Amino acid sequence: MARHERASAFGGSDGHAYSVAIWVDDEPDARGRYGAALLFVRWAPAGDAPAGHVESGPLAWGKTPAEAEARLKAFSLFDVKAELDAAIAAHPGEW
């Protein structure tokens, strides 16, 4: 994301196009940690409008929202793609 100054995009295992964003908790959990997850927006076949989304569970934590986000940004694109396909597999046929 930082290299290209835009959201990364992927082809999902379901054949649809997705873009990805990072989502960070607004409040810390009971242990004082902020969680960060990936939100994948599914695009309509024409690619001009969102058609749904899937999301990962928390994948990184930090003492601050910025720390949690930085840890998630360290994931490779291969790791992000694997999380997309896992999220799609966890919610088959919801479209």
C-alpha positions as CSV (number, residue, x, y, z in Angstrom):
1,M,0.0,0.0,0.0
2,A,2.7,2.4,0.9
3,R,4.8,1.7,-2.2
4,H,1.9,2.4,-4.6
5,E,0.0,4.8,-2.5
6,R,-3.3,2.9,-3.0
7,A,-5.0,-0.1,-1.7
8,S,-3.7,-3.5,-2.8
9,A,-6.0,-5.5,-5.1
10,F,-6.2,-9.3,-5.5
11,G,-8.2,-11.9,-7.4
12,G,-9.9,-14.0,-4.8
13,S,-10.1,-17.8,-4.8
14,D,-13.8,-17.3,-5.8
15,G,-12.8,-15.5,-9.0
16,H,-13.9,-12.1,-7.9
17,A,-11.8,-8.9,-7.5
18,Y,-11.0,-7.5,-4.0
19,S,-9.2,-4.6,-2.6
20,V,-7.9,-4.6,0.9
21,A,-7.8,-2.1,3.8
22,I,-6.5,-2.3,7.3
23,W,-8.9,-2.0,10.2
24,V,-7.8,-1.2,13.7
25,D,-9.8,-1.4,16.9
26,D,-11.1,1.9,18.3
27,E,-10.7,0.7,21.9
28,P,-8.2,-1.7,23.5
29,D,-9.2,-5.1,24.6
30,A,-9.2,-6.3,28.2
31,R,-5.4,-6.8,28.0
32,G,-4.9,-3.2,26.8
33,R,-4.0,-4.3,23.2
34,Y,-5.4,-2.9,20.0
35,G,-6.2,-5.4,17.3
36,A,-5.7,-5.0,13.6
37,A,-7.5,-6.9,10.9
38,L,-7.8,-6.9,7.1
39,L,-11.1,-5.8,5.4
40,F,-11.5,-7.1,1.8
41,V,-14.0,-5.2,-0.4
42,R,-15.4,-7.4,-3.2
43,W,-16.1,-5.5,-6.4
44,A,-19.0,-6.0,-8.8
45,P,-18.1,-7.7,-12.1
46,A,-17.9,-4.3,-13.9
47,G,-15.5,-3.2,-11.1
48,D,-17.3,0.1,-10.6
49,A,-19.1,-0.5,-7.3
50,P,-18.6,-2.6,-4.1
51,A,-20.6,-5.8,-4.0
52,G,-19.8,-7.0,-0.5
53,H,-16.9,-7.8,1.8
54,V,-15.1,-10.4,3.9
55,E,-12.7,-9.7,6.7
56,S,-10.0,-11.5,8.7
57,G,-9.9,-11.9,12.4
58,P,-7.4,-9.9,14.3
59,L,-3.9,-10.6,12.9
60,A,-1.7,-8.2,14.8
61,W,-1.8,-6.4,18.1
62,G,-0.2,-3.3,19.6
63,K,-0.1,-1.1,22.6
64,T,-1.5,1.7,20.4
65,P,-3.5,1.7,17.2
66,A,-0.5,2.9,15.2
67,E,1.6,0.0,16.6
68,A,-1.0,-2.6,15.6
69,E,-1.4,-1.1,12.2
70,A,2.4,-1.0,11.6
71,R,2.7,-4.7,12.6
72,L,0.0,-5.6,10.1
73,K,1.6,-3.5,7.4
74,A,4.7,-5.7,7.8
75,F,2.7,-8.7,6.3
76,S,3.8,-9.7,2.9
77,L,1.4,-9.6,0.0
78,F,1.5,-13.5,0.0
79,D,0.3,-13.4,3.6
80,V,-2.5,-10.9,2.8
81,K,-3.6,-13.1,-0.2
82,A,-3.7,-16.2,2.0
83,E,-5.9,-14.3,4.5
84,L,-8.3,-13.2,1.7
85,D,-8.7,-16.8,0.5
86,A,-9.2,-18.0,4.1
87,A,-11.9,-15.4,4.7
88,I,-13.6,-16.4,1.4
89,A,-13.5,-20.1,2.4
90,A,-15.0,-19.3,5.8
91,H,-18.0,-17.7,4.2
92,P,-18.9,-19.8,1.1
93,G,-21.9,-18.9,-0.9
94,E,-22.7,-15.7,1.0
95,W,-22.9,-13.6,-2.2
